[in-house]
């Protein structure tokens, strides 16, 4: 990818610090992606069956549109499944942030890209609350899924938490003294484990100072912290970063390594327009006990066995997608800008390479079959062997060339199909063999969220419209008004809609 093209967006992203919403020193650490934000629009109804949501216009009758090059890949007929009926026009329940205390709002509290605003277990949904407009999380609340009733509440100190649960525990690194005006945590830190079912918390003093990112594992908490070591490389060098594992019981470091001093360690840092290096906030992924440390802005990854440390060295890998037991990477030649796609095993070894291909930036990079691009064309690829087939879909000229043709990809945990959407307001679905299942376009605004429940795909756009699509055909089954800007997740039997003001549940047929 062109690093110069993403620099401006990266700098803007650096102003947002994930974790619990605390803000870091501007320009010091670059965000994982520029689109990460906390949304604070929408409704403010209290618990119970009342809601301000109203249905919108009747379902659209327009047929899906596609432009496959290969006639064998014609879209499936948009025939709706007769077993799926419209959902209720009002929320099953709605809980306002103000119901817990005036001046609070629901916030994104994870430090990961592409994750959710809520942790869902069968017996509890966990959401985060912060002081209005402060974006500093103050407490977690456990809600009863069927009624929205409060089950527990746990106050937390300033710091960061991860939505990667370990034995149903929410893991945080916090400071009782808060943070300074630049978002740097003050005083000694604690490792905090919160039982998602009960809200009970265990606190252990930690030796770590100023964490950048955390990722809990069964072996302990992986944490990246700033380092005074300079990263060797051409142009301006960047301050380094240290990767450590913290022990749950003691809070101390089990092992640690200076990332920038590793062979090819500079690949874990982004380059600015002048060729200098910039720190980036890491993106964590996990498969088969191996943790992948990378970023959407940096051209390399490191593979980690949390129990012992790094597996091999740093390797070139952009737009990484973990699928089953493999890691798929885009590798770009900085001089020619030519890119290829590589398949690696979880030991970092290259299994095959396919030239003249690129990967779109994945919104949900884990558990989703990759999609291969050649220019603006989606190519059929045998992901086991790397054999490239014909053109599946021509996307035309996307409006936004940032982040590999401006495409986003969403998956259903490896289930068929895999979805992509672009800035031309189109959604396309692909079968497990890479063939085109269907395309659909004509939204009032670009699709923003995709989720799935059985044979139903739930899609939300930027105008506050929630739609149900047939997963196999793309046919529109129903549409429903939701708070504009609300975030959406599908769970068994229901859809959760969250904005700054309220959490709502919509039952699905």
Buried (B, 14 or more C-beta within 10 A) or exposed (E): BEBEEBBEBBBEBBBBBBBBBBBBBEEBBBBBBBBBEBBBEBBBBEBEEEBBBEBBEEBBEEBBEBBBEBEEBEBBEBEBBEEBEBBBBBBBBBBBBBBBEEEBBBBBBBBBBBBBBBBBBEEBBBBBBBBBEBBBBBBBBBBBBEBBEBBBEBEBBBBBBBBBBBEEBBBBBBBBEBBEEEBBBEEBBBBBBBBBBBBEBEBBEBEBEBBBBBBBBEBBBBBBBBBEBBBEBEEBBBBBBBBBBBBBEBBBBBBBBBBBBBEEBBBBBBBBEEEBBBBBBBBBBBBEEBBBBBBBBBBBBBBBBBEEBBBEBBBBBBBBBBBEEBBBBBBBEEEEEEBBBBBBEBEBEBBBBBEBBBBBBBBBBBBBBBBBBBBBBBBBBEBEEBEBBEBBBBBEEBEEEBBBBBBBBBBBEEEBBBBBBBBBBBBBBBBEEBBBBBBBBEBEEBBBBBBBBBBBBBBBBBBBBBBBBBBBBBBBBBBBBBBBBBBBBBBEEBBBBBBBBBBBBBEBB
